[in-house]
Amino acid sequence: MSSTHDTLFRTLADPSRRAIFERLCHDGEQTVAALTAQAGISQPAVSKHLAVLKRAGLVHDRHEGRQTHYSPRPGALAPLLDWTSQMAGFWESRFDALENLLKRMDQ
């Protein structure tokens, strides 16, 4: 597995960070204050999570005056989608082989 995969998995493993990313994907661009109001954690904690998401390439920030607006970059999940597809193919073939074995055992 590549370091990109590791970074994305590590980044999204945290439930608070994942919730922030999901909220951005669902609601679109948000300020730090708006994200904090819904996050149930402190503003410094939200800012730290956003910094991790930004380093992983999952969000983009835009400064407007004294506020920072964050927007999602769902395209950054493409490596995980590719990996998931590969794993799905692997397991489908394994389950097909198991099904064939069970059918032969029943005969």
RALIN-V550997 format. One record per residue. N is the residue number from 0. RES is the residue in three letters. PHI is phi in degrees with one decimal (none if undefined). Layout:
BEGIN
n->N res->RES phi->PHI
n->N res->RES phi->PHI
END
This chain:
BEGIN
n->0 res->MET phi->none
n->1 res->SER phi->-79.6
n->2 res->SER phi->-66.2
n->3 res->THR phi->-62.5
n->4 res->HIS phi->-60.8
n->5 res->ASP phi->-58.9
n->6 res->THR phi->-62.0
n->7 res->LEU phi->-65.1
n->8 res->PHE phi->-63.2
n->9 res->ARG phi->-63.1
n->10 res->THR phi->-63.7
n->11 res->LEU phi->-85.9
n->12 res->ALA phi->-69.2
n->13 res->ASP phi->-78.0
n->14 res->PRO phi->-61.1
n->15 res->SER phi->-67.5
n->16 res->ARG phi->-64.6
n->17 res->ARG phi->-62.2
n->18 res->ALA phi->-64.7
n->19 res->ILE phi->-63.4
n->20 res->PHE phi->-62.3
n->21 res->GLU phi->-61.7
n->22 res->ARG phi->-64.0
n->23 res->LEU phi->-63.1
n->24 res->CYS phi->-65.0
n->25 res->HIS phi->-77.6
n->26 res->ASP phi->-100.4
n->27 res->GLY phi->85.6
n->28 res->GLU phi->-54.3
n->29 res->GLN phi->-140.1
n->30 res->THR phi->-82.9
n->31 res->VAL phi->-61.0
n->32 res->ALA phi->-61.7
n->33 res->ALA phi->-65.6
n->34 res->LEU phi->-66.3
n->35 res->THR phi->-64.3
n->36 res->ALA phi->-60.0
n->37 res->GLN phi->-102.3
n->38 res->ALA phi->-80.3
n->39 res->GLY phi->76.6
n->40 res->ILE phi->-132.8
n->41 res->SER phi->-69.6
n->42 res->GLN phi->-62.6
n->43 res->PRO phi->-60.5
n->44 res->ALA phi->-66.5
n->45 res->VAL phi->-60.5
n->46 res->SER phi->-62.0
n->47 res->LYS phi->-65.6
n->48 res->HIS phi->-62.7
n->49 res->LEU phi->-64.2
n->50 res->ALA phi->-63.6
n->51 res->VAL phi->-66.0
n->52 res->LEU phi->-61.2
n->53 res->LYS phi->-67.1
n->54 res->ARG phi->-61.0
n->55 res->ALA phi->-80.5
n->56 res->GLY phi->82.6
n->57 res->LEU phi->-88.3
n->58 res->VAL phi->-136.2
n->59 res->HIS phi->-123.4
n->60 res->ASP phi->-110.8
n->61 res->ARG phi->-138.0
n->62 res->HIS phi->-93.6
n->63 res->GLU phi->-137.6
n->64 res->GLY phi->64.2
n->65 res->ARG phi->-92.6
n->66 res->GLN phi->-106.6
n->67 res->THR phi->-113.2
n->68 res->HIS phi->-105.1
n->69 res->TYR phi->-115.2
n->70 res->SER phi->-130.9
n->71 res->PRO phi->-77.2
n->72 res->ARG phi->-125.6
n->73 res->PRO phi->-61.8
n->74 res->GLY phi->-61.6
n->75 res->ALA phi->-67.2
n->76 res->LEU phi->-82.3
n->77 res->ALA phi->-51.2
n->78 res->PRO phi->-60.4
n->79 res->LEU phi->-72.4
n->80 res->LEU phi->-64.9
n->81 res->ASP phi->-61.8
n->82 res->TRP phi->-62.3
n->83 res->THR phi->-61.8
n->84 res->SER phi->-62.8
n->85 res->GLN phi->-61.9
n->86 res->MET phi->-66.9
n->87 res->ALA phi->-61.9
n->88 res->GLY phi->-61.3
n->89 res->PHE phi->-59.3
n->90 res->TRP phi->-70.7
n->91 res->GLU phi->-60.8
n->92 res->SER phi->-66.5
n->93 res->ARG phi->-65.5
n->94 res->PHE phi->-67.6
n->95 res->ASP phi->-62.6
n->96 res->ALA phi->-64.6
n->97 res->LEU phi->-64.1
n->98 res->GLU phi->-60.4
n->99 res->ASN phi->-62.7
n->100 res->LEU phi->-62.4
n->101 res->LEU phi->-64.2
n->102 res->LYS phi->-63.8
n->103 res->ARG phi->-66.0
n->104 res->MET phi->-69.8
n->105 res->ASP phi->-74.2
n->106 res->GLN phi->-78.0
END
